[in-house]
């Protein structure tokens, strides 16, 4: 049960990050990489986040 709750929590964070990235891309005309760098996202997590975009 704990792993399910943790996965849901992680998914919620990912969705929030995706929305933040989309917002930066729309308002600042940034690339995915620029937005991820600005949000200080660990590069090991980039593929997962980009897949959600």
WORA-V11781 format. One record per run of one state. SS is the DSSP state (H for helix, E for strand, - for the rest). FROM is the first residue (numbers start at 0). LEN is the number of residues. Records with the same first field share a line. If there is no record, write none. Layout:
SS: FROM-LEN + FROM-LEN
This chain:
-: 0-1 + 28-3 + 38-4 + 52-1
H: 1-27 + 31-7 + 42-10
